[in-house]
Amino acid sequence: MRKLRVKSNTSPEQVVTGTTSDQAHRYPYVLHGVDPRTLRTNQNSRRTRDVREERSDLVSAVEQFGLDTRISMITVADEAEGLTVLVGHHRHAAAVAVKEDKKPDLLIDVLVHAPGTTPLDLTVAQAIENMNRQSYTQDEEVAGSAAPLGDI
């Protein structure tokens, strides 16, 4: 696993240097060629059970096409314990299943956010961006603001 050292805590776009390279990064950034089994998962409110049974369509798509980063990307936080999945729990589980069952050479790309980033942080940022859209409706705003509440 690639360990990162934070060089600045002054903004959400912190500069970091990885031990595997001398190249500095700004958060968020794309990390290529990640073994999906190395990603940590936290508690997802929707609980990913056996993705092979629940989302066989997703597992088949990942097996056939991989994870297309033009459409959607697994989003992770760069924590001291390792990269932790924030968004994309089912896609992550499908990638792990494919790697274990069908394609042991499968590697994925992930979008890495700063340490301490939470799913709620991403939801709030998305809501703020959406509110600035001219075509954003009140119905969309209500639906978006309820999303972080989950099954409360």
N, C-alpha and C positions, 0 to 999 in steps of 0.2 A: 504494500500500500504506500502510496506517495504521501509523505508528511509535508505540511506547509507551515511556515513560520510567519506570523503576522509582523510586518515592519511598521505599521501605522494603525492606530485605532481612532483616527481623527474623523473618519467619514465612513458611510456604508460601502464606498468603493475603495476599500483598503488595498494597499500594495502588498503583495506577498511574494516570497521567493520559495520555490519548491526545492526539495533536496535532490530531486532527480534532474534538475536543470538550473541554469543560472538566469533564466528568463523571468523577469518580473511580470506579475499579472495584476489586473484590476478586477475586482468582483463586480458583477458576475462575469464568468468566462466559461468557455466550453473546454472540457477535458476529454480528449479522444482516447479510445482504446482501453476502456475500463472493463475489467471482469465484473459482471453484474453480481457475482457471489460475494464480492468484497464490500458491497454497499450495506450499510446498516439500515435497519428499518425501525421506526418508532411506532407509537400507537396510532394507527389509522382508524378514524371513527367508523369507517365502513368495513373494517377487518377483512383482510385478504386471507381467505381460507385456502383450499386446494384449487389453485387457478386452473389446473388441468381439467377439473370437472366443471367449475363455475364459469370459466371463460375460455373454453376450448377454442372458440373462434379467434380470440386474441393470441393464444399460444400458436395456433396454426399460422396466423398472419406474421407473427414474429419469426417463426421458423422459415416461412417462405420469403419474406421481404426484409427481415431485420426491423430495427426501429428507425423509421424515417424522421430524421431531425428537422426536415422542412415542415413537418406537420405538427409534431409534438416531441418534447424532450423530457426525460426524467430530470427533475430538479432536485439538487442535493445541497445540504449545508456542509461546509468544511469545518467539522468539529474536531476537537483534540482526539477523540476516540476513532475518528475516521469519517468518511463521507456518509452522511445520513440522508435518506430519502425524505424529501418534503412533499413533492408532488409526483405522481406517477407510480403509486404502489402496485397497481395491477400490471402495468407495463413492466415494472421491475420484476415482479413475481413470474411473469410470462418469460422474460429474458433468462431468468435463472432456470426455469423449467426446460427451456430449449437448450441451454448450455449443458445441463445435466443429462438430458435424455437424447438429444439429437445432434447438436453441433458444439462439441467441446471447445472449438476455437472461436466461438462467438464473443465479440467484444462490442461494447456500446459506447456512445458519447453521452456525457451528462453536462448539465448546466450547473456550475458550482457557484453558490452564493456564500457570502461572508459568514464566519462563525456567529452563532447566535440567531441567525435568520430563522423565522418560524413560518409555518403555512399561513398564519394570520397576517404576517407582514406582507406576504405575496398577495393575499386576497385584498388587503387594504390598498396596496399599490395599484392593483388591477382596477379596483373600484374608482380610485382617484383618476386614473387614466381614462376610464370609460365615462366618467362624469364630464370630462372635457370634450367628449365627442358631441357634435351638434345633433346627431340623430338619436342620441341616448334617450330612452323613454323612462317615465317614472316607474312603469312596471318592471323594466330591466334593473333599475336602481334598487327597488324593493327586493327583487329576487337575488341580486348580488349581495345586498347587505345581510340577508338571512343566511347565506351560504356558510359563513364561519360558525354559525350556531349549531349546525349539524342536527343531531337528534335530541336536543335539549328539551 
